[in-house]
Amino acid sequence: EFNQINGYFQVSLEKRSTYSCSIRGEKWIVITTIAYPTKAMEKFFSLQEWNLMIVGDRKTPKDWLVNVSQDIRSKVIFLSIDDQLKLDYEIIQFIPEKSYARKNIGYLVAIECGAQIIYESDDDNLLLENNIKVLPKNSSSTHVPWFAFHRERSPFINIYGSFGHPEIWPRGFPVDELRNITEDGWSSLRQTQKNEYVNAYIQQFLADLDPDVDALYRLAHPMSIGHIHFDRDQQPVALEPYTFSPYNTQNTVTHYEAFWGLYLPVTTTFRVCDIWRGFWVQRLLWDIGGQLVYGTSTVQQIRNVHNYIKDMDDEQQMYHESGKFVRFLNTWNSSLPSLFQRIKQLATDIVHNG
């Protein structure tokens, strides 16, 4: 249920019980995996305030939980494929096996088990410190001292430039915009005013060593991969409305007010689904007065083995359509009174506009 209040939208999720929660808590880490617990996951196990929602797939070892100590199991829910199929979520029938979108099931169970904050990561992202960085939901200029806004020729900014690497671009950034961004400057920054608050509903933190770049970058710059470090002194940067940047599911905090934007599409490839999600969510975030905020690296990604050529094939839709998609979103508008209605309208309009 979404009610309009003072020109914005107050979000409340209608809860329908389908899962009997053995663990409840407000902070949940949601991860998909097909491997036994990794070093990165063991680091997550050590966090006192967080519970873990592990979403398995057909390849995930059936004895996954056996490899977790008894004291850790008290904070872990492991959802095998068989467990997932027993749940009464209508979406399950639409999510294929061997799909990253099975993470959607983990979101739903975490919400049902009391989540107010969901942190998304992958099993190859190793925390740099023994905590997950979470900015206040309503952040002051002390917490988020910068806003980024785009230049004249593109609705995009290259957020990596603001954190010390303008020569690198994030996965999902349209390569045909690189010249415009480079010539105009990757972004402009303004200071957050002292009396200005940032509704930091979605927070994307970066990853050192092997960050989230596309296959084109990895193939063209192989010697830099594994050696990239972002500026640790750069303070968080919020995006102005009508300014876009890709964000992913690899080191990302979502507050309750933006849980509606967790849904991962099932009709795209693994390399595209979270990027497409991020673009349409950014557009609707403005309508509830929310912001997407970027923070410096808090993890090291020691990436699981990938075939870069296959990654490039799977990213084709991004290369060809990211710019067009965002320019459509930038001009899209709606006068419908509720966020739920706007989500449905935007989904329909995206389909009709190809």
JOFENCOR-V417871 format. One record per backbone hydrogen bond with DSSP energy under -1.0 kcal/mol. CO is the residue of the C=O (numbers start at 1). NH is the residue of the N-H. E is the energy in kcal/mol with one decimal. If there is no record, write none. Layout:
CO/NH/E ; CO/NH/E
This chain:
1/12/-1.6 ; 3/10/-3.0 ; 5/8/-2.3 ; 8/5/-2.5 ; 10/3/-1.7 ; 26/116/-3.1 ; 26/117/-2.4 ; 27/51/-2.3 ; 28/119/-3.0 ; 29/53/-3.5 ; 30/121/-1.4 ; 31/55/-3.0 ; 38/42/-2.3 ; 39/43/-1.7 ; 40/44/-1.5 ; 41/45/-2.1 ; 44/47/-1.6 ; 51/29/-2.7 ; 52/77/-2.8 ; 53/31/-2.4 ; 54/79/-3.1 ; 55/33/-1.7 ; 57/60/-1.1 ; 61/64/-1.5 ; 64/67/-1.3 ; 65/68/-1.7 ; 69/73/-1.8 ; 72/75/-2.3 ; 73/76/-1.3 ; 75/52/-2.9 ; 77/54/-2.9 ; 79/56/-2.9 ; 80/84/-2.5 ; 81/85/-2.2 ; 84/87/-1.5 ; 89/92/-1.4 ; 91/94/-1.9 ; 92/95/-1.2 ; 99/102/-1.7 ; 100/103/-2.0 ; 101/104/-2.0 ; 102/105/-1.3 ; 103/107/-2.0 ; 104/108/-2.0 ; 105/109/-2.2 ; 106/110/-2.4 ; 107/111/-2.6 ; 108/112/-2.2 ; 109/113/-1.7 ; 110/115/-2.2 ; 111/114/-1.6 ; 113/25/-2.1 ; 116/256/-1.7 ; 117/28/-2.2 ; 118/254/-2.6 ; 119/30/-2.6 ; 120/252/-1.7 ; 122/125/-1.4 ; 124/302/-2.0 ; 126/300/-2.5 ; 137/200/-1.5 ; 139/198/-3.3 ; 140/144/-2.5 ; 145/192/-2.3 ; 146/238/-2.8 ; 147/190/-2.5 ; 148/240/-2.5 ; 149/188/-2.0 ; 155/244/-2.7 ; 158/161/-1.7 ; 160/165/-2.7 ; 161/164/-1.4 ; 163/231/-2.6 ; 165/168/-1.4 ; 170/173/-2.3 ; 174/177/-2.2 ; 175/178/-1.2 ; 177/181/-2.6 ; 178/182/-2.8 ; 179/183/-2.8 ; 180/184/-2.3 ; 181/185/-1.6 ; 186/158/-1.7 ; 188/149/-2.5 ; 190/147/-2.7 ; 193/196/-1.8 ; 198/139/-2.9 ; 198/200/-1.6 ; 199/201/-2.4 ; 199/291/-2.9 ; 201/255/-3.1 ; 202/293/-2.6 ; 203/253/-2.9 ; 204/295/-2.2 ; 206/298/-1.7 ; 208/210/-1.9 ; 208/301/-2.3 ; 209/226/-1.9 ; 209/228/-1.5 ; 211/213/-1.7 ; 212/171/-2.1 ; 214/218/-1.9 ; 215/219/-2.6 ; 216/220/-2.1 ; 217/221/-2.3 ; 221/224/-1.1 ; 224/227/-2.1 ; 228/209/-4.1 ; 236/146/-1.1 ; 237/294/-3.2 ; 238/148/-3.1 ; 240/243/-1.3 ; 244/157/-1.9 ; 251/205/-2.5 ; 252/120/-3.0 ; 253/203/-2.9 ; 254/118/-2.4 ; 255/258/-2.5 ; 256/259/-1.9 ; 258/261/-2.1 ; 259/262/-1.9 ; 269/272/-1.4 ; 269/273/-2.2 ; 272/276/-2.6 ; 273/277/-2.0 ; 274/278/-2.2 ; 275/279/-1.8 ; 276/280/-1.8 ; 277/281/-2.2 ; 278/282/-1.9 ; 279/283/-1.6 ; 280/284/-1.7 ; 281/285/-2.3 ; 282/286/-1.1 ; 285/288/-1.1 ; 285/290/-2.6 ; 286/289/-1.7 ; 291/202/-1.5 ; 292/239/-2.0 ; 293/204/-3.0 ; 294/237/-2.5 ; 295/206/-1.4 ; 298/128/-2.6 ; 299/208/-2.7 ; 300/126/-2.9 ; 307/311/-2.7 ; 308/312/-2.6 ; 309/313/-2.2 ; 310/314/-2.5 ; 311/315/-1.1 ; 313/316/-1.2 ; 315/319/-1.9 ; 316/320/-2.3 ; 317/321/-2.3 ; 318/322/-2.1 ; 321/325/-3.0 ; 322/326/-2.5 ; 323/327/-2.2 ; 324/328/-2.0 ; 325/329/-2.3 ; 326/330/-2.4 ; 328/332/-1.1 ; 338/342/-1.9 ; 339/343/-2.7 ; 340/344/-2.0 ; 341/345/-2.5 ; 342/346/-3.0 ; 343/347/-2.4 ; 344/348/-2.2 ; 345/349/-2.7 ; 346/350/-2.6 ; 347/351/-1.8 ; 348/352/-2.3 ; 349/353/-1.7 ; 351/354/-1.4
